[in-house]
Amino acid sequence: MPGARRERDLVAKKTLLLTRPARQSEAFARALEAELPGRFEVIVAPMTRITPTAEPLDLDGASGLLFTSANGVEQFAARGIATGLPAYCVGAMTAAAARRAGLAAESADGDVAALAGLARARYRPGDGPLVHVRGRHAAGDLLGALAAAGIPGRAAEIYRQTAAPLGAEAAARFAAGGIDVVTQFSPRSAAALAAELARGGWPLDRVTSVALSAAADAAFAGVAPGRRIVAAEPGRAGMIAALSALRSRG
């Protein structure tokens, strides 16, 4: 019956690829399912491995912590350091991770520029430096933005991000034209995925890319997916809102 087939097509799940580190991808998948139940079949194919460094974490004289990703929070928590320092976080997902780690966290609900603005609003003259707990690779110049406002800060690079190849399941799905949506959460991960897809030469005309930011979208643009969307707000809520606007597969 044509009508029944059309109805089934309209409610069929879209296949969604997440390439963030496993824990972050799984947390986003849970949040997505809670907000949009049954809309997506999620494939988690981490293209970044997180490994701790031996660099000491110097909090001497610090007045606050800065986190630009949940990875930084997790690696900080793994060191078991008790601190009453406030944690200023780039977005809701990072702030939630910080609260789970026992930190008094506040979210900037935005990007690095928004986090710099939050830090400026909370900093008081005479306070100690802010410590940016981060990996070897970080988007934006957070400390530079703070320095321009006269706020002292320093970086603590306590983990490294190592590129990983696209998983076999995801590669097979791309080859068969079975991936509907890919997400771009950072310029670095977007560029890594774009390079993998360019090497694979797979058809992407039916693929929609949903990016957290214009920078992440630009890093992926070279492979020319069928459609590109940038979230209106740079955070989990913005990404889920952008995904909610996609029509069911048909």
Backbone bond lengths (Angstrom), bond angles and torsions (degrees), N, CA, C in turn:
res aa  C-N    CA-C-N  psi(-1)  N-CA   C-N-CA  omega(-1)  CA-C   N-CA-C  phi
1 M - - - 1.457 - - 1.526 108.92 -
2 P 1.331 117.89 118.08 1.467 120.04 -176.71 1.515 113.23 -56.52
3 G 1.324 117.96 -40.35 1.459 120.52 -179.12 1.508 112.46 -63.05
4 A 1.341 116.12 -41.44 1.464 119.84 179.85 1.517 110.65 -67.10
5 R 1.369 117.24 -40.11 1.460 119.81 178.84 1.514 110.70 -62.84
6 R 1.349 116.36 -41.68 1.454 120.04 179.84 1.521 110.70 -62.45
7 E 1.341 117.26 -40.09 1.459 120.71 -179.56 1.526 110.45 -64.71
8 R 1.355 116.50 -40.29 1.454 119.42 178.45 1.527 110.81 -64.71
9 D 1.327 116.32 -40.50 1.459 120.27 -179.96 1.519 111.99 -61.51
10 L 1.342 116.09 -38.59 1.452 120.07 -175.91 1.526 112.38 -67.84
11 V 1.342 117.54 -26.04 1.449 119.91 -177.66 1.532 112.25 -103.45
12 A 1.339 117.22 0.04 1.464 119.37 -179.85 1.523 109.89 -62.64
13 K 1.324 116.48 142.47 1.459 121.41 -179.11 1.516 110.77 -69.42
14 K 1.330 114.96 145.81 1.453 120.48 169.24 1.530 108.44 -87.52
15 T 1.313 116.02 144.04 1.458 120.77 177.61 1.526 108.39 -88.48
16 L 1.321 115.59 121.57 1.463 122.67 -173.38 1.524 109.82 -116.71
17 L 1.328 116.38 127.70 1.466 121.43 179.37 1.522 110.35 -100.29
18 L 1.350 115.68 129.31 1.460 122.88 173.70 1.522 108.01 -116.25
19 T 1.329 116.56 126.82 1.471 120.26 -176.51 1.526 113.05 -115.27
20 R 1.322 117.73 7.35 1.464 120.44 177.16 1.532 109.43 -68.81
21 P 1.339 117.74 167.68 1.465 119.45 173.56 1.524 111.07 -51.69
22 A 1.327 116.61 151.90 1.461 122.19 -167.66 1.526 113.60 -52.58
23 R 1.327 117.91 -49.54 1.460 119.29 -175.75 1.516 112.16 -63.15
24 Q 1.316 116.48 -41.47 1.465 119.64 179.40 1.522 111.41 -67.92
25 S 1.325 116.65 -40.57 1.462 119.88 177.84 1.521 110.97 -62.64
26 E 1.321 115.89 -44.35 1.467 119.45 -178.62 1.526 111.26 -66.20
27 A 1.337 117.22 -37.87 1.464 120.35 177.79 1.529 110.54 -65.61
28 F 1.333 116.54 -41.37 1.461 119.29 178.19 1.523 110.61 -66.21
29 A 1.322 117.38 -39.65 1.468 121.06 179.41 1.524 110.59 -61.32
30 R 1.333 117.33 -40.42 1.464 120.38 178.05 1.521 111.24 -65.01
31 A 1.331 116.42 -43.63 1.466 119.97 179.15 1.522 111.22 -64.31
32 L 1.323 116.27 -39.47 1.464 120.91 179.37 1.520 111.23 -64.23
33 E 1.323 116.25 -43.73 1.460 119.95 -179.99 1.530 111.06 -65.61
34 A 1.325 116.47 -35.79 1.460 119.94 178.39 1.524 111.66 -65.95
35 E 1.337 116.37 -37.40 1.466 120.94 -178.68 1.528 112.70 -83.32
36 L 1.337 116.04 -37.68 1.470 121.32 -175.80 1.525 109.30 -129.40
37 P 1.319 117.99 68.01 1.466 120.38 -174.50 1.525 112.92 -59.65
38 G 1.338 114.61 131.26 1.451 120.68 174.79 1.514 116.10 76.52
39 R 1.323 118.11 4.95 1.465 119.71 -176.09 1.527 113.03 -85.00
40 F 1.350 117.10 -27.28 1.455 119.39 -173.02 1.530 111.91 -133.08
41 E 1.320 114.51 142.78 1.454 121.56 165.73 1.521 105.62 -97.98
42 V 1.316 116.82 115.19 1.455 121.28 -173.16 1.523 111.08 -95.87
43 I 1.320 115.62 131.68 1.461 122.15 172.24 1.529 106.99 -113.31
44 V 1.326 116.27 120.90 1.456 121.63 178.12 1.522 108.74 -97.96
45 A 1.321 115.62 117.09 1.469 121.56 -179.92 1.529 108.27 -134.28
46 P 1.338 117.60 79.57 1.470 120.13 -176.39 1.526 112.14 -58.24
47 M 1.324 115.99 130.65 1.455 121.19 177.30 1.527 111.28 -110.20
48 T 1.331 115.60 10.78 1.457 121.46 177.13 1.524 109.04 -136.42
49 R 1.325 116.06 131.63 1.460 121.53 173.37 1.523 108.83 -105.72
50 I 1.313 116.23 136.29 1.454 121.96 -179.20 1.525 108.96 -105.04
51 T 1.329 116.42 123.29 1.465 120.70 178.26 1.526 109.13 -131.55
52 P 1.332 117.23 136.92 1.466 119.67 -178.54 1.521 111.97 -70.29
53 T 1.313 116.05 154.09 1.460 122.26 173.35 1.529 108.44 -104.01
54 A 1.313 115.74 170.56 1.464 120.46 178.22 1.523 111.77 -92.58
55 E 1.325 117.18 4.74 1.463 120.13 -176.81 1.525 110.79 -62.64
56 P 1.325 117.61 131.82 1.471 119.50 178.37 1.526 111.01 -67.15
57 L 1.301 115.07 149.72 1.465 121.28 178.86 1.528 108.19 -101.96
58 D 1.326 115.64 101.22 1.464 121.77 -175.35 1.526 109.43 -90.90
59 L 1.326 115.87 109.79 1.464 120.91 177.95 1.524 111.62 -109.52
60 D 1.318 117.07 12.78 1.463 121.46 -177.79 1.530 110.75 -59.12
61 G 1.310 116.13 119.88 1.457 121.65 176.77 1.507 114.96 77.16
62 A 1.327 118.43 0.49 1.462 121.42 -176.38 1.530 111.59 -67.97
63 S 1.318 115.36 148.75 1.467 120.16 177.62 1.515 112.38 -111.09
64 G 1.317 117.42 -5.16 1.458 119.54 179.44 1.515 111.20 -176.74
65 L 1.326 114.86 163.65 1.459 122.75 178.74 1.522 109.92 -112.49
66 L 1.315 116.05 144.34 1.463 122.40 176.47 1.520 108.44 -117.29
67 F 1.327 116.72 129.70 1.459 121.10 178.43 1.523 109.46 -127.15
68 T 1.325 115.81 127.66 1.459 120.62 177.32 1.522 112.17 -108.90
69 S 1.327 117.79 5.08 1.464 120.57 173.99 1.511 109.94 -162.40
70 A 1.338 115.44 156.73 1.464 120.47 176.17 1.522 111.15 -65.69
71 N 1.332 117.31 -24.59 1.469 119.63 176.71 1.523 110.71 -59.80
72 G 1.325 116.09 -43.17 1.450 120.04 179.04 1.520 111.53 -62.04
73 V 1.338 115.69 -40.90 1.459 119.92 178.19 1.523 110.64 -62.15
74 E 1.337 116.53 -46.82 1.463 120.64 -177.32 1.526 111.37 -63.16
75 Q 1.326 116.43 -41.55 1.458 119.28 -179.77 1.535 110.96 -70.45
76 F 1.321 116.63 -34.80 1.462 120.59 174.85 1.529 109.87 -63.24
77 A 1.334 116.96 -47.59 1.462 121.39 -178.48 1.523 111.08 -62.52
78 A 1.345 116.12 -34.98 1.466 119.88 -178.53 1.522 112.25 -64.19
79 R 1.322 117.29 -21.23 1.465 120.19 179.49 1.525 112.66 -81.48
80 G 1.328 116.08 -9.74 1.456 120.13 174.82 1.512 114.92 64.22
81 I 1.323 117.11 34.11 1.462 120.88 -178.99 1.526 109.51 -90.03
82 A 1.322 116.18 122.35 1.463 120.47 177.02 1.526 108.53 -84.12
83 T 1.315 116.24 127.58 1.459 120.04 -179.17 1.522 109.69 -150.66
84 G 1.300 115.01 144.67 1.455 119.46 175.19 1.508 112.08 -99.50
85 L 1.333 116.37 14.06 1.463 120.42 -177.84 1.523 110.82 -69.95
86 P 1.336 118.03 141.97 1.465 120.04 174.09 1.524 110.43 -69.61
87 A 1.329 115.51 149.79 1.467 121.36 179.67 1.519 108.48 -115.48
88 Y 1.321 116.49 121.27 1.456 122.51 177.19 1.526 107.58 -102.86
89 C 1.321 115.92 121.85 1.470 121.27 -168.94 1.517 111.19 -119.86
90 V 1.330 115.43 148.23 1.456 120.45 -174.67 1.524 112.80 -65.93
91 G 1.331 117.13 -36.85 1.460 119.49 -176.26 1.513 112.32 -151.90
92 A 1.337 114.77 -177.91 1.462 121.07 -173.95 1.520 112.80 -64.63
93 M 1.335 117.83 -40.03 1.459 120.23 -178.83 1.522 110.96 -64.33
94 T 1.326 116.29 -42.43 1.462 120.40 179.66 1.523 110.69 -67.84
95 A 1.329 117.16 -40.90 1.459 120.55 179.02 1.529 111.00 -64.71
96 A 1.317 117.00 -39.16 1.462 119.98 178.27 1.522 110.75 -62.96
97 A 1.339 116.23 -41.20 1.462 120.01 177.19 1.526 110.46 -62.86
98 A 1.331 117.28 -39.55 1.457 121.04 179.91 1.525 111.12 -65.73
99 R 1.320 116.89 -39.64 1.474 119.08 178.58 1.523 110.50 -67.04
100 R 1.322 117.22 -37.64 1.466 119.17 176.75 1.520 110.91 -63.47
101 A 1.316 116.25 -28.80 1.462 120.94 178.70 1.527 112.49 -83.03
102 G 1.325 116.80 1.91 1.454 120.75 177.32 1.507 115.31 89.71
103 L 1.335 117.40 12.48 1.461 120.81 -179.50 1.528 111.01 -93.45
104 A 1.306 116.65 148.72 1.462 121.82 172.71 1.518 106.78 -81.80
105 A 1.317 116.31 99.75 1.463 121.23 -168.81 1.520 112.31 -111.25
106 E 1.322 114.32 146.74 1.455 122.35 175.29 1.520 108.29 -130.47
107 S 1.327 116.60 136.97 1.462 121.33 -177.56 1.519 111.25 -99.13
108 A 1.331 115.89 138.27 1.462 121.15 173.64 1.521 111.46 -82.42
109 D 1.337 116.46 -12.69 1.469 122.21 179.13 1.523 111.96 51.63
110 G 1.326 115.76 46.48 1.458 117.57 -178.94 1.512 111.98 -167.08
111 D 1.333 115.01 -134.76 1.456 121.37 -178.00 1.531 109.72 -116.89
112 V 1.336 116.28 -164.53 1.464 119.75 -179.02 1.525 111.40 -60.73
113 A 1.335 117.04 -38.18 1.462 119.80 178.82 1.529 111.09 -64.05
114 A 1.336 116.58 -38.90 1.462 120.24 177.70 1.520 110.99 -66.66
115 L 1.333 116.68 -38.40 1.463 120.10 178.63 1.528 110.40 -65.71
116 A 1.311 117.21 -40.83 1.471 120.27 176.43 1.525 110.33 -60.33
117 G 1.342 116.10 -39.08 1.458 119.97 178.25 1.523 112.23 -65.07
118 L 1.338 116.88 -41.02 1.463 120.60 177.12 1.528 110.70 -62.94
119 A 1.340 116.51 -44.01 1.468 120.44 179.46 1.530 110.81 -62.02
120 R 1.320 116.22 -41.73 1.477 119.27 178.67 1.526 110.62 -61.92
121 A 1.327 116.50 -39.05 1.464 120.08 -178.09 1.526 112.33 -69.02
122 R 1.334 116.97 -30.26 1.470 120.40 -176.38 1.530 112.81 -92.73
123 Y 1.304 117.18 -20.90 1.474 120.68 -175.72 1.527 110.64 -75.01
124 R 1.314 114.57 139.35 1.467 120.23 177.34 1.524 109.13 -119.13
125 P 1.330 118.16 140.47 1.467 120.67 179.75 1.525 111.27 -51.94
126 G 1.322 116.05 132.77 1.452 120.95 -178.88 1.518 113.49 95.74
127 D 1.331 117.15 -13.17 1.463 120.01 175.38 1.528 109.87 -64.40
128 G 1.322 115.67 158.07 1.447 120.36 176.54 1.514 111.63 -74.71
129 P 1.326 117.36 175.76 1.463 121.17 -178.12 1.524 112.60 -66.25
130 L 1.321 115.26 156.66 1.463 122.40 172.36 1.521 107.87 -94.77
131 V 1.312 116.94 139.21 1.461 121.68 -177.96 1.525 109.19 -107.94
132 H 1.325 115.28 118.81 1.471 121.45 177.32 1.522 108.34 -87.26
133 V 1.319 116.87 105.43 1.463 122.66 179.12 1.524 107.14 -85.79
134 R 1.332 117.10 115.77 1.461 120.34 -166.96 1.522 111.81 -151.93
135 G 1.326 114.83 177.31 1.447 121.67 173.58 1.515 110.77 -95.97
136 R 1.334 115.14 -179.16 1.470 119.41 179.77 1.529 111.43 -62.56
137 H 1.324 116.44 -32.78 1.464 121.55 -179.60 1.523 108.66 -109.61
138 A 1.315 116.71 126.89 1.465 121.00 179.25 1.516 109.17 -140.36
139 A 1.326 115.35 138.25 1.468 120.34 178.88 1.532 109.62 -81.14
140 G 1.319 115.86 139.90 1.456 120.44 177.25 1.523 112.84 77.32
141 D 1.316 115.50 170.87 1.467 122.12 -179.22 1.519 108.20 -118.01
142 L 1.323 115.84 77.67 1.460 121.08 -177.21 1.523 111.69 -62.97
143 L 1.320 117.08 -48.65 1.461 119.60 -177.89 1.526 111.66 -66.05
144 G 1.333 116.39 -33.80 1.458 119.60 176.24 1.517 111.64 -63.22
145 A 1.342 116.27 -41.05 1.466 120.36 178.71 1.520 110.76 -64.65
146 L 1.336 117.01 -37.56 1.462 119.59 178.82 1.528 111.34 -71.41
147 A 1.336 115.89 -40.49 1.464 119.52 179.26 1.523 111.13 -60.06
148 A 1.334 115.58 -37.38 1.463 119.63 179.04 1.519 111.72 -63.74
149 A 1.337 115.63 -23.65 1.464 120.35 178.22 1.526 111.71 -96.82
150 G 1.345 116.43 7.07 1.452 120.25 178.46 1.513 114.73 79.73
151 I 1.331 117.11 20.10 1.467 121.36 -178.63 1.520 108.76 -103.69
152 P 1.319 118.60 121.94 1.469 120.17 179.95 1.519 111.34 -73.82
153 G 1.312 115.16 147.03 1.458 119.54 178.47 1.517 110.38 -160.97
154 R 1.305 115.50 164.80 1.458 120.91 175.59 1.522 109.01 -150.12
155 A 1.325 114.98 157.54 1.466 120.85 -178.84 1.518 110.04 -98.94
156 A 1.321 115.38 145.59 1.459 122.47 171.87 1.526 106.62 -124.75
157 E 1.339 116.02 100.26 1.472 120.97 -176.89 1.525 108.24 -87.98
158 I 1.322 115.68 91.98 1.471 119.88 -172.03 1.533 113.53 -100.84
159 Y 1.330 117.35 2.70 1.464 119.18 174.48 1.514 109.30 -151.88
160 R 1.302 115.58 164.96 1.461 120.85 176.13 1.519 109.35 -124.22
161 Q 1.317 115.14 150.51 1.459 122.08 177.70 1.532 108.49 -107.86
162 T 1.325 115.78 119.37 1.461 121.34 -178.75 1.515 109.55 -110.68
163 A 1.330 116.73 131.32 1.460 120.67 -179.65 1.516 111.31 -66.36
164 A 1.321 116.56 143.05 1.461 123.46 176.62 1.521 108.30 -127.25
165 P 1.324 118.91 150.34 1.461 120.67 -179.96 1.525 112.04 -72.15
166 L 1.306 115.68 158.52 1.457 121.11 175.64 1.525 109.19 -63.23
167 G 1.316 116.96 135.46 1.456 121.02 -177.78 1.522 113.45 -64.78
168 A 1.338 115.22 159.05 1.470 120.98 -176.70 1.523 111.89 -62.74
169 E 1.336 117.25 -40.15 1.468 119.31 -179.39 1.519 111.11 -63.31
170 A 1.336 116.72 -46.10 1.461 120.09 -179.46 1.522 110.79 -63.98
171 A 1.339 117.52 -41.13 1.463 121.01 179.16 1.525 110.38 -61.80
172 A 1.323 117.22 -42.64 1.462 120.84 179.66 1.525 110.74 -64.67
173 R 1.325 116.63 -38.80 1.469 119.85 178.69 1.530 110.64 -65.66
174 F 1.330 116.87 -42.83 1.463 119.15 177.43 1.530 110.56 -61.03
175 A 1.316 116.58 -44.80 1.467 120.73 -178.25 1.518 111.66 -60.11
176 A 1.334 116.40 -32.90 1.470 121.32 -179.03 1.520 112.54 -91.31
177 G 1.321 117.60 3.76 1.465 120.32 -177.66 1.513 112.33 70.77
178 G 1.332 116.85 28.63 1.451 120.79 -173.43 1.513 115.64 -103.67
179 I 1.328 118.72 14.85 1.465 122.09 174.23 1.519 108.30 -109.06
180 D 1.316 116.47 124.26 1.466 120.81 -178.66 1.526 112.80 -94.79
181 V 1.337 116.79 -38.99 1.457 121.02 -172.88 1.526 109.60 -136.48
182 V 1.327 115.77 135.96 1.468 121.05 171.59 1.521 107.75 -122.07
183 T 1.326 116.35 144.69 1.460 120.88 -179.42 1.517 110.17 -110.27
184 Q 1.328 115.48 144.04 1.469 121.92 179.50 1.522 107.68 -122.81
185 F 1.336 116.48 109.17 1.458 120.58 -178.27 1.522 113.35 -98.55
186 S 1.325 117.71 -14.67 1.464 120.24 178.50 1.516 108.92 -154.39
187 P 1.337 117.81 153.26 1.468 120.07 177.94 1.530 112.27 -58.82
188 R 1.322 117.50 -37.26 1.464 120.46 -176.77 1.529 111.05 -67.05
189 S 1.337 117.13 -47.27 1.459 119.10 179.98 1.520 111.18 -69.55
190 A 1.341 117.02 -33.44 1.460 120.13 177.70 1.519 110.91 -64.36
191 A 1.333 117.03 -42.12 1.467 120.91 179.22 1.526 110.84 -65.74
192 A 1.332 116.85 -38.02 1.465 120.19 178.90 1.529 110.96 -64.13
193 L 1.324 116.55 -43.79 1.469 119.58 178.64 1.521 110.89 -65.95
194 A 1.335 117.05 -41.62 1.458 120.42 179.07 1.523 111.05 -58.84
195 A 1.337 116.49 -41.10 1.464 120.16 179.90 1.526 111.05 -64.75
196 E 1.324 117.05 -41.05 1.469 120.92 177.95 1.525 111.11 -62.99
197 L 1.313 116.32 -43.67 1.463 120.02 -178.16 1.526 111.31 -68.84
198 A 1.320 116.88 -36.35 1.466 120.21 177.39 1.522 110.59 -63.66
199 R 1.336 116.54 -41.72 1.470 120.03 177.79 1.517 111.30 -65.56
200 G 1.334 116.56 -37.34 1.463 119.62 -178.75 1.517 113.38 -72.09
201 G 1.324 116.72 -29.33 1.466 120.41 -179.20 1.516 113.23 64.78
202 W 1.317 118.04 28.20 1.458 121.74 -176.33 1.526 111.67 -80.09
203 P 1.330 117.72 155.13 1.482 120.53 179.33 1.521 110.38 -69.44
204 L 1.336 115.63 130.29 1.462 120.06 -176.96 1.528 112.24 -123.57
205 D 1.332 116.80 9.59 1.459 119.10 -174.26 1.527 113.57 -64.46
206 R 1.350 117.89 -22.59 1.457 120.44 178.67 1.524 112.61 -101.15
207 V 1.317 116.36 5.83 1.460 120.76 -176.85 1.533 110.25 -91.12
208 T 1.325 115.68 134.25 1.462 121.95 174.13 1.523 108.58 -106.45
209 S 1.318 116.96 130.41 1.463 122.32 175.39 1.522 108.48 -101.68
210 V 1.335 116.05 127.81 1.463 121.94 176.81 1.525 107.44 -116.53
211 A 1.328 116.07 117.15 1.467 121.23 -173.31 1.518 111.63 -111.65
212 L 1.331 114.57 146.52 1.454 121.51 178.32 1.524 112.07 -70.32
213 S 1.340 116.26 -30.54 1.463 120.78 -175.48 1.517 110.43 -147.17
214 A 1.333 115.35 165.46 1.457 120.00 176.91 1.522 110.70 -63.37
215 A 1.336 117.18 -34.77 1.467 120.70 179.76 1.523 110.85 -66.08
216 A 1.326 117.65 -41.99 1.460 120.96 177.81 1.525 110.50 -66.04
217 D 1.325 116.79 -39.34 1.465 120.80 177.98 1.526 110.84 -63.28
218 A 1.316 117.23 -43.33 1.469 121.14 -179.20 1.519 111.26 -63.56
219 A 1.332 116.66 -35.73 1.466 120.09 -179.14 1.520 112.40 -68.39
220 F 1.320 116.63 -23.33 1.462 121.00 -178.81 1.525 112.47 -97.91
221 A 1.308 117.68 -13.21 1.464 121.91 -169.17 1.523 114.27 -61.57
222 G 1.325 118.36 -24.18 1.455 120.45 -174.30 1.508 115.51 -62.90
223 V 1.341 118.12 -21.65 1.461 119.32 -178.82 1.528 112.71 -91.34
224 A 1.324 117.12 -0.60 1.466 122.96 172.81 1.525 114.05 52.44
225 P 1.349 117.54 65.40 1.458 119.03 173.44 1.521 110.26 -67.28
226 G 1.326 117.16 168.66 1.453 120.28 -177.87 1.512 113.18 -62.58
227 R 1.330 116.79 -33.54 1.472 120.38 -177.27 1.516 108.74 -150.47
228 R 1.335 116.64 143.16 1.457 121.64 178.09 1.518 109.42 -127.86
229 I 1.332 115.11 132.61 1.462 121.88 -179.81 1.517 108.14 -129.28
230 V 1.325 116.16 137.99 1.466 121.42 173.92 1.522 107.47 -111.56
231 A 1.323 116.93 129.00 1.460 121.37 -179.53 1.526 110.39 -59.49
232 A 1.316 116.33 141.24 1.460 120.89 -179.79 1.521 111.87 -67.87
233 E 1.348 116.40 -28.55 1.462 121.87 177.60 1.515 108.84 -126.71
234 P 1.339 118.49 133.50 1.467 121.29 -175.11 1.532 112.40 -83.03
235 G 1.319 116.45 79.20 1.453 121.31 179.16 1.513 109.86 -172.06
236 R 1.326 115.94 -178.42 1.466 119.73 -178.49 1.523 111.72 -59.27
237 A 1.336 116.56 -44.72 1.462 119.51 -179.17 1.524 111.10 -61.34
238 G 1.335 116.36 -40.40 1.459 119.73 178.83 1.509 112.61 -65.25
239 M 1.324 116.87 -40.13 1.468 120.36 178.46 1.525 111.02 -65.87
240 I 1.326 116.79 -42.85 1.459 119.46 179.95 1.528 110.29 -66.72
241 A 1.336 117.29 -37.67 1.456 120.14 176.79 1.525 111.22 -61.94
242 A 1.342 116.58 -42.04 1.468 120.21 178.89 1.526 110.53 -64.66
243 L 1.318 117.28 -40.52 1.462 120.81 179.59 1.528 111.21 -69.42
244 S 1.325 116.74 -32.55 1.469 119.67 -179.94 1.520 112.24 -65.72
245 A 1.333 115.60 -25.23 1.464 120.03 -179.04 1.518 113.21 -78.43
246 L 1.334 118.09 -11.85 1.445 120.86 179.02 1.509 110.88 -74.10
247 R 1.305 116.97 136.58 1.458 120.66 178.07 1.516 109.88 -72.43
248 S 1.320 115.43 152.70 1.462 119.36 175.10 1.508 110.32 -61.20
249 R 1.321 115.21 154.37 1.465 119.88 -177.19 1.519 110.32 -63.75
250 G 1.317 115.68 132.51 1.449 119.58 -179.34 1.486 112.22 -154.30
